[in-house]
């Protein structure tokens, strides 16, 4: 299957969005390693002070995307910094002599995709780039567990099993906004649920939006490049039909606020027993309602750094690449939670694990 070309010689751009921990980075890693010779420029909008996802992708060794082709925007949610960060970044990218064949933009799990897509209508960009499509990645296991239920009685019944449901309203809106913007929905992590659970996820996702984008299933973020790239939608021309809760609030005279979420970085020394550390970390995450935790761990005697990524109580870990020559070996973790998270308590609890 060949990849479709953008109209009128424009560079196609694919926006990949999805809730925290849905598997966007893993899917992009797979994409870069199977890009069929295309040179891909990757823009990553990382939430927090530490660009962990960028470091993960720089370590993938894919020829399709060199380190100079990976651009990180770490100054907060891209939906609030379009003019300050995204537009200048795109302009510099287009001024390069060796321009990319395709641009992939990974939004933060906390970002609204709509303002980003609308930015492609800016005069300096619309003549050069088009949005090939918006891909929304869904954590099927989380949805199957009822993490985005509207029924408050159901939420109360499930609260014992998932404390995050105490704060379901803003997260539900974000989830729906990402689905509303989608041209392709990837139901990821289907290997973690059975057939009945998968069917319920399909029904739940479909019930959240009036549009009917294509919906596909995946596990471990494995989706062929020919499916992700070459949708040929030109989404920027249809963004008016994909309004987010944020935009509807603005129309009602309300002001957008990202105070629902906070993030901070915890730095630690070497971790002699990473298995025990990760196991105890689950307790901290559960006790303090941490939405997302990710970073790198320094394991003494190991030439490679240990990547740790947590969504709720599920924690993935693997050695991703060797520590670079001259690179300071240190354990760094980004913690993301709702605004009422007790940062000093979380810091203390994580530090006590060492």
C-alpha positions as CSV (number, residue, x, y, z in Angstrom):
1,X,0.0,0.0,0.0
2,X,1.5,3.4,-1.0
3,X,1.1,6.5,1.1
4,X,-1.1,9.3,-0.3
5,X,0.4,12.6,-1.3
6,X,-0.7,15.9,0.0
7,X,-2.6,18.2,-2.4
8,X,-0.8,20.9,-4.4
9,X,2.6,19.9,-3.2
10,X,1.9,20.8,0.4
11,X,3.7,19.0,3.2
12,X,1.2,16.7,5.0
13,X,1.1,16.9,8.8
14,X,-0.5,14.3,11.0
15,X,-1.6,15.3,14.5
16,X,-1.6,12.5,17.0
17,X,-3.5,13.1,20.2
18,X,-4.9,11.0,23.0
19,X,-5.4,10.9,26.7
20,X,-2.5,10.4,29.1
21,X,-0.9,7.1,28.7
22,X,-2.9,6.0,25.7
23,X,0.2,4.9,23.8
24,X,1.0,7.8,21.5
25,X,4.7,7.7,22.0
26,X,4.9,3.9,21.4
27,X,2.9,4.2,18.3
28,X,5.1,7.0,16.9
29,X,8.2,5.0,17.7
30,X,6.8,2.1,15.7
31,X,5.9,4.6,12.9
32,X,9.4,6.0,12.7
33,X,10.9,2.5,12.5
34,X,8.6,1.6,9.6
35,X,8.3,4.8,7.7
36,X,9.1,3.3,4.2
37,X,11.9,5.7,3.6
38,X,10.0,8.9,4.3
39,X,11.8,11.6,6.2
40,X,9.6,12.6,9.1
41,X,9.9,15.7,11.2
42,X,8.4,15.2,14.7
43,X,7.1,18.0,16.9
44,X,6.4,16.9,20.5
45,X,4.3,19.0,22.9
46,X,5.4,17.7,26.3
47,X,3.5,18.7,29.4
48,X,5.9,19.5,32.2
49,X,9.4,20.7,32.5
50,X,11.2,17.5,31.4
51,X,10.9,16.4,27.7
52,X,10.7,12.7,28.4
53,X,8.9,11.7,25.3
54,X,11.5,13.4,23.1
55,X,14.3,11.5,24.8
56,X,12.4,8.3,24.3
57,X,12.0,8.9,20.6
58,X,15.5,10.1,20.1
59,X,16.7,6.8,21.4
60,X,14.7,4.8,18.9
61,X,17.5,4.9,16.3
62,X,15.1,5.3,13.3
63,X,16.7,6.5,10.1
64,X,13.4,8.2,9.1
65,X,13.8,10.8,11.8
66,X,17.2,12.1,12.9
67,X,17.6,14.0,16.1
68,X,17.6,17.3,14.3
69,X,14.1,16.4,13.0
70,X,12.7,16.1,16.5
71,X,11.5,19.3,18.0
72,X,10.2,19.6,21.6
73,X,7.8,22.3,22.8
74,X,7.9,22.1,26.6
75,X,6.4,25.4,27.5
76,X,3.0,24.1,28.4
77,X,-0.2,23.1,26.5
78,X,0.2,23.9,22.8
79,X,-3.4,25.1,22.7
80,X,-2.4,28.1,24.7
81,X,1.0,28.7,23.0
82,X,0.2,28.4,19.3
83,X,1.4,31.9,18.5
84,X,4.4,31.9,20.7
85,X,5.7,28.4,20.1
86,X,4.0,26.4,17.3
87,X,3.9,29.0,14.5
88,X,7.6,30.0,14.9
89,X,8.6,26.3,15.1
90,X,6.7,25.5,11.9
91,X,8.2,28.5,10.1
92,X,11.7,27.4,10.9
93,X,10.9,23.9,9.8
94,X,9.6,25.1,6.4
95,X,12.7,27.3,5.9
96,X,15.0,24.3,6.1
97,X,16.8,23.4,2.8
98,X,16.1,19.7,3.4
99,X,12.4,19.8,4.2
100,X,10.6,16.8,5.6
101,X,8.3,14.5,3.6
102,X,5.8,14.4,6.4
103,X,5.3,16.2,9.8
104,X,4.0,14.3,12.8
105,X,2.9,16.3,15.8
106,X,2.4,14.5,19.1
107,X,0.2,16.6,21.4
108,X,0.4,16.4,25.2
109,X,-2.1,14.2,26.8
110,X,-3.6,17.4,28.3
111,X,-3.8,19.4,25.1
112,X,-6.8,20.4,23.1
113,X,-6.2,19.4,19.4
114,X,-8.7,21.9,17.9
115,X,-6.6,25.1,18.3
116,X,-3.6,23.4,16.9
117,X,-5.5,22.2,13.8
118,X,-6.9,25.7,13.4
119,X,-3.4,27.1,13.4
120,X,-2.8,25.5,10.0
121,X,-5.1,28.1,8.6
122,X,-2.6,30.8,9.4
123,X,-1.4,32.5,6.2
124,X,2.3,31.6,6.6
125,X,1.4,27.9,7.0
126,X,-1.7,27.1,4.9
127,X,0.1,27.5,1.6
128,X,2.8,25.1,2.6
129,X,1.3,22.5,4.9
130,X,-2.0,20.7,5.3
131,X,-3.4,18.5,8.1
132,X,-3.4,15.1,6.5
133,X,-5.5,13.9,9.5
134,X,-6.0,13.8,13.2
135,X,-5.3,10.5,14.9
136,X,-6.8,10.0,18.4
137,X,-5.3,7.1,20.4
138,X,-7.6,5.6,23.0
139,X,-6.6,3.5,26.0
140,X,-9.1,0.7,25.5
141,X,-8.4,-0.9,28.9
142,X,-9.1,2.4,30.7
143,X,-12.3,3.0,28.8
144,X,-13.5,-0.5,29.5
145,X,-12.9,0.1,33.2
146,X,-15.4,3.0,33.1
147,X,-12.9,5.8,33.6
148,X,-15.0,8.3,31.6
149,X,-18.5,7.4,32.6
150,X,-21.1,10.2,32.6
151,X,-23.4,8.4,35.0
152,X,-22.5,9.8,38.4
153,X,-24.2,6.8,40.2
154,X,-22.0,4.5,38.2
155,X,-19.0,6.6,39.1
156,X,-19.8,6.4,42.8
157,X,-20.1,2.6,42.4
158,X,-16.7,2.4,40.7
159,X,-14.9,4.9,42.9
160,X,-13.5,2.2,45.2
161,X,-11.7,0.7,42.3
162,X,-10.4,3.9,40.7
163,X,-9.9,7.1,42.8
164,X,-9.4,9.1,39.6
165,X,-13.1,8.9,39.0
166,X,-13.6,11.5,41.7
167,X,-12.5,14.0,39.1
168,X,-14.2,12.6,36.0
169,X,-15.7,15.8,34.7
170,X,-12.7,17.7,33.3
171,X,-11.1,14.5,32.1
172,X,-14.3,13.5,30.3
173,X,-14.4,16.8,28.5
174,X,-10.8,16.4,27.4
175,X,-11.5,12.8,26.2
176,X,-14.5,14.0,24.2
177,X,-12.6,16.9,22.7
178,X,-9.9,14.6,21.4
179,X,-12.5,12.2,19.9
180,X,-14.4,15.1,18.3
181,X,-11.2,16.2,16.5
182,X,-10.4,12.8,15.1
183,X,-10.3,11.6,11.6
184,X,-9.0,8.2,12.7
185,X,-9.5,6.7,16.2
186,X,-7.1,4.0,17.3
187,X,-8.4,1.7,20.0
188,X,-5.1,0.8,21.5
189,X,-4.2,-1.9,24.2
190,X,-7.0,-4.2,22.9
191,X,-4.9,-7.1,24.2
192,X,-5.7,-6.1,27.7
193,X,-9.5,-6.7,27.3
194,X,-11.7,-9.4,26.0
195,X,-14.1,-9.3,23.0
196,X,-17.1,-8.1,25.1
197,X,-14.9,-5.4,26.7
198,X,-13.8,-4.2,23.3
199,X,-17.3,-4.0,22.0
200,X,-18.3,-1.9,25.0
201,X,-15.4,0.4,24.3
202,X,-16.5,0.8,20.7
203,X,-20.0,1.7,21.8
204,X,-18.7,4.1,24.5
205,X,-16.4,5.9,22.1
206,X,-19.1,6.2,19.4
207,X,-21.6,7.5,21.9
208,X,-19.3,10.4,22.8
209,X,-19.3,12.1,19.4
210,X,-21.8,13.0,16.7
211,X,-19.2,12.5,13.9
212,X,-18.3,9.0,12.7
213,X,-14.6,8.8,12.1
214,X,-12.9,5.5,11.2
215,X,-12.2,3.4,14.2
216,X,-9.4,0.7,14.2
217,X,-8.0,-1.7,16.8
218,X,-4.4,-2.0,17.9
219,X,-2.1,-3.4,20.5
220,X,1.3,-2.1,21.6
221,X,0.8,0.9,19.3
222,X,1.4,-1.2,16.2
223,X,-0.3,0.6,13.3
224,X,1.1,0.5,9.8
225,X,2.5,3.8,8.4
226,X,0.2,3.4,5.4
227,X,-2.8,3.7,7.7
228,X,-1.6,6.6,9.9
229,X,-0.1,8.6,7.0
230,X,-1.9,9.5,3.8
231,X,-5.4,10.1,5.1
232,X,-5.6,13.1,2.9
233,X,-8.4,14.8,4.9
234,X,-7.2,18.5,5.0
235,X,-8.7,18.7,8.5
236,X,-7.9,22.4,8.9
237,X,-10.8,23.1,6.5
238,X,-13.3,21.3,8.7
239,X,-12.2,22.4,12.1
240,X,-15.3,24.6,12.5
241,X,-17.4,21.4,12.7
242,X,-15.2,20.0,15.5
243,X,-15.7,22.5,18.4
244,X,-14.3,21.6,21.7
245,X,-15.7,22.3,25.2
246,X,-13.1,24.9,25.5
247,X,-14.3,26.7,22.4
248,X,-17.9,26.5,23.5
249,X,-17.0,28.0,26.8
250,X,-15.3,30.9,25.0
251,X,-18.4,31.4,23.0
252,X,-20.3,31.7,26.3
253,X,-17.8,34.3,27.6
254,X,-15.8,32.0,29.8
255,X,-12.0,31.9,29.9
256,X,-9.9,28.8,29.3
257,X,-7.9,27.7,32.3
258,X,-5.4,24.8,32.6
259,X,-5.4,24.9,36.4
260,X,-7.1,21.5,36.4
261,X,-3.7,20.0,35.9
262,X,-0.2,20.4,37.5
263,X,3.1,18.7,36.8
264,X,6.5,18.7,38.5
265,X,9.8,16.9,38.3
266,X,11.3,14.7,41.0
267,X,15.0,14.0,40.8
268,X,16.5,11.1,42.7
269,X,19.8,9.3,43.0
270,X,20.5,5.8,41.7
271,X,17.9,3.1,42.3
272,X,19.7,-0.2,43.3
273,X,16.5,-2.3,43.2
274,X,14.3,-1.0,40.4
275,X,11.7,-3.8,40.6
276,X,11.0,-3.0,44.3
277,X,11.1,0.7,43.5
278,X,8.5,0.4,40.8
279,X,6.3,-1.9,42.9
280,X,6.3,0.6,45.8
281,X,5.7,3.5,43.3
282,X,2.3,1.9,42.6
283,X,1.2,2.6,46.1
284,X,2.2,6.3,45.9
285,X,0.4,6.7,42.6
286,X,-2.8,5.2,44.1
287,X,-2.7,7.0,47.4
288,X,-2.1,10.5,45.8
289,X,-4.3,10.2,42.6
290,X,-1.4,10.6,40.3
291,X,-2.7,10.6,36.7
292,X,0.6,10.0,34.9
293,X,4.2,9.4,35.9
294,X,7.1,9.0,33.4
295,X,10.8,9.4,33.3
296,X,14.2,7.6,33.5
297,X,15.8,5.7,36.3
298,X,19.6,5.3,37.0
299,X,20.3,1.7,37.8
300,X,23.8,1.1,39.2
301,X,25.9,-1.2,37.1
302,X,23.6,-0.9,34.1
303,X,25.0,0.8,31.0
304,X,21.4,1.7,29.9
305,X,18.8,3.9,31.5
306,X,15.5,2.4,32.6
307,X,12.4,4.0,31.1
308,X,9.4,4.1,33.5
309,X,5.9,5.1,32.3
310,X,2.9,4.8,34.5
311,X,-0.8,5.3,33.9
312,X,-2.7,4.8,37.1
313,X,-1.4,1.6,38.7
314,X,-0.1,0.2,35.4
315,X,3.6,0.8,35.1
316,X,5.7,-0.2,32.0
317,X,9.5,-0.3,32.3
318,X,12.3,-1.2,30.0
319,X,15.9,-0.2,29.2
320,X,15.6,2.2,26.3
321,X,19.1,3.3,25.4
322,X,22.7,3.6,26.8
323,X,23.6,6.6,28.8
324,X,25.5,9.0,26.5
325,X,29.1,9.9,27.0
326,X,29.2,12.8,29.4
327,X,25.5,12.5,30.2
328,X,24.7,12.9,33.9
329,X,23.3,9.7,35.4
330,X,20.3,10.7,37.5
331,X,16.8,9.5,38.1
332,X,14.2,12.0,36.8
333,X,10.5,11.5,37.0
334,X,7.7,13.8,35.7
335,X,4.5,13.6,37.9
336,X,1.2,14.8,36.4
337,X,-2.0,15.2,38.4
338,X,-5.0,17.4,39.0
339,X,-4.5,20.8,40.5
340,X,-5.4,19.7,44.0
341,X,-2.6,17.1,44.1
342,X,-0.4,17.6,47.2
343,X,3.0,18.2,45.5
344,X,5.1,18.2,48.8
345,X,3.4,15.0,49.9
346,X,4.0,13.2,46.6
347,X,7.6,14.4,46.5
348,X,8.2,13.1,50.0
349,X,6.5,9.8,49.3
350,X,8.5,9.2,46.1
351,X,11.8,10.3,47.8
352,X,11.1,7.9,50.7
353,X,11.1,4.9,48.2
354,X,14.9,5.3,47.6
